[in-house]
């Protein structure tokens, strides 16, 4: 009987620890959703040739885009990633 109470105590301690840790961890910000809209601006995630990785870009009417991170402007012919 003592073994059963010990096992129950361990199970309750693990459950309480898991529940507490879920509330203590700060959530990670989600990746920006595609086609975010700012007034008069279209944005989307695309390949940044300067940083060589996908980044959030502001797309212009002529097809060019500007990286929000490094502010590099890419011409219209660069693939979107």
Phi, psi and omega in degrees: 000323180295324178296321179295318178293323177295316179296320178296320179295319178295317179298316179295322179294318178295319179296315179297319178297319179294318180293320179293318182294329178295329181272343182270336183281132178283136182289148177278135179295135180290155177296142181304139178289154182288150180056053172292146182244126168248159181304113178077005184231139174252132180234153179198162177277131180210172182284127176260114182292334180287320181264349180056045174198167180286135179218164176285131182235152171260123183264137182256165184297330181277001179097348177284168180214154181238128179289133179287337184276307185253355179065021175284133177262126180256142179291172185295334186279351183286130181300153183280357179104000000 
